């Protein structure tokens, strides 16, 4: 049995099709990610899975139960973190945890365990309105874990966190997953999807445009290496890079920033050096990298994810 | 039950830490009562200023002046007729008594004598007191002149209006106001805040039922209503010696009914407000007309006739009337049963509107 199964889900707000025929399944014990820009329909999909919104059409089973029919039973067994992290503003961290614990019947984490797990010890007597964005985010994740959920839903869990806080939250998510919980998360961070998720659904405008493991997605789209640099001085005319040896597709230019995809980095770099020596281009901060999900997204949609 | 208790206690903490809600429900009514109480407690010192112009050489003039001075609430000023009349016109005096030349002589010889009393007709009480005193004095003087017992007995003229003091009238009105503000300021804005910040949505993602959430929120507000009642009665009794004459259980019943009606109104209002700023404005818009058109601070019959339909439409009019009857035994504006019926009707209407329009998201 899949932890989550979604069939041809549709949801429109007026003329806007927020979710436009989405189908996928999440296996038990998997960390599954939905990757896409803001407004791609990630949050709407997530909230339908959580039983917070009703779809216009389509079917959703969570833990084998129909979301439309048995929302209460499902809510008992899932953990939810919403994108807008808001709680009773004048209750302290510990008080909010105790309050939410009272909503669940089954086995639970104690407030103390969660405070420890999410490193909220110093702030346990602080009112939630006085927490920083990152602390509030951690409290919000702690609340999602309170009932030892079988599925953990996280909607952009690391948005607004500093790099260190993100890494420590990833560690928590991995630990929860190792404990047996399925994790469903949305993100617009490529690195988050790439390092955390076993499978990723790339979404844009309410549709899934690719679905696989991050490595497979990259491998399928790109055999190439990306060469990136900033152009200084006069911009090279259109088509300058097309003729370089090894180049596989038109270069991507964003202001002065150029990305060239190549199947033979050594040859292409040689060509670039020749151009520079001939005084045709000047470049700065040149580096090589392998293709990422960002490149996959760029290739599939023609735009960057964070525009 | 444990869920309910935890939720109730959490709501209580959240509420008691909310300064805006606490100000309007607890501090404001007490502050209001102290302010009004202090303003109206000076009422018994009110005196009437009377000018006396004695142009007569005889006994009557001095006897009158002396008699006036013995009346506590009169402040007597002697002077020239013209000056005094000018002062009366300016409002510096409430009345002027003129004893013309030759009055004593006229009375002695058994003729009629004129004593003129000029007064500001807007202050009837002054005129009545003065006229009574003048009559008594003249009567006494006449008796003395005619050789019989020549003493005039001046009685202190007491004004017996209602035995209810202004503060007695005000305290139940302030309680009614507090219950209204509990519904308007302490229900709608916090709800909008919870919705705006998506707390309600987050709660919706837990197994907590909406019925449970509502039950906890409403019982919290009824608790606050009863606390307000106790506090207002306490301050009224301790500071202003306001005696509660009625049945406390009946009072509690009306307090709960009133609190419920206005809390339902608050839920209904919260459906309209999208943002907190918006709902704060809307709250004031409802608060002020209710506060001043429901006879909370001055009797309904002092208001102009054309505004009476508005007054009669306000639920607060009936709540204040009922509380006033029960708490201090005031003259009913409506029978208690009518108050009860109107309040129940309002509760039913507001509850219906609240259920129909309240939005969780």
Interface residues (C-beta under 8 A of the other chain):
Chain A: X50 X51 X52 X72 X75 X76 X80 X82 X84 X86 X87 X88 X89 X90 X91 X95 X98 X99 X100 X102 X103 X104 X105 X127 X143
Chain B: X2 X3 X6 X7 X10 X13 X14 X17 X18 X193 X194 X197 X198 X199 X201 X202 X203 X204 X205 X206 X207 X208 X209
